[in-house]
Amino acid sequence: MGIGISVFLLAVGAILAFAVNVTTSGVNLDTVGVILMVVGALGLLLSMLFWSSFAPFAGGRRETYVRDERI
């Protein structure tokens, strides 16, 4: 899941949880909003972790030393 989708899920979940005041039978929109916010937050966290691990500067410098066998 990308960063954009995660932020979108967070926003939709916050709207459902905090801004919508509708009573429905069978579906609690507050619960759906909280679930979407949790999924969005987890997706954002995982996206940031994997994004930093694949970045070219994430692992630091790796140098390979070749030993010269000439005598």
C-alpha positions in Angstrom: 0.0 0.0 0.0 1.4 3.4 -0.9 1.7 6.5 1.1 -1.1 8.2 -0.8 -3.6 5.4 -0.2 -2.7 5.3 3.4 -3.3 9.0 3.9 -6.5 8.7 2.0 -7.7 5.9 4.3 -6.7 7.9 7.3 -8.7 10.9 6.0 -11.8 8.9 5.1 -11.7 7.1 8.5 -11.4 10.4 10.4 -14.3 11.8 8.5 -16.4 8.7 9.2 -15.4 8.6 12.9 -15.6 12.3 13.8 -17.6 14.3 11.2 -20.5 12.0 10.2 -23.4 11.9 12.6 -25.8 9.3 11.1 -27.5 6.4 12.8 -27.7 3.3 10.6 -29.0 -0.2 11.4 -26.5 -2.9 11.2 -23.4 -0.8 10.5 -21.7 1.4 13.1 -19.9 4.2 11.0 -17.7 5.2 14.0 -16.3 1.7 14.1 -15.7 1.6 10.4 -14.0 4.9 10.6 -11.7 3.7 13.4 -10.9 0.6 11.4 -10.0 2.6 8.3 -7.8 4.9 10.4 -5.9 2.0 11.9 -5.4 0.3 8.5 -4.2 3.6 7.1 -1.8 4.2 9.9 -0.4 0.7 9.6 0.0 1.1 5.9 1.7 4.5 6.3 4.1 3.0 8.9 5.0 0.0 6.7 5.4 2.2 3.6 7.8 4.5 5.5 9.8 1.5 6.8 10.1 -0.2 3.4 10.7 3.1 1.7 13.6 3.9 3.9 15.1 0.3 3.6 15.1 0.5 -0.2 16.6 4.0 -0.4 20.1 4.1 -1.7 21.3 5.9 1.4 19.6 3.7 4.0 22.3 1.1 4.5 25.1 3.5 4.8 28.3 3.0 2.8 29.3 -0.5 1.8 32.9 -0.8 0.6 34.4 -4.0 -0.8 38.1 -4.6 -0.3 39.9 -6.8 -2.8 43.0 -8.4 -1.5 45.9 -8.3 -3.9 47.5 -11.8 -4.2 50.7 -10.7 -6.1 54.0 -11.3 -4.4 
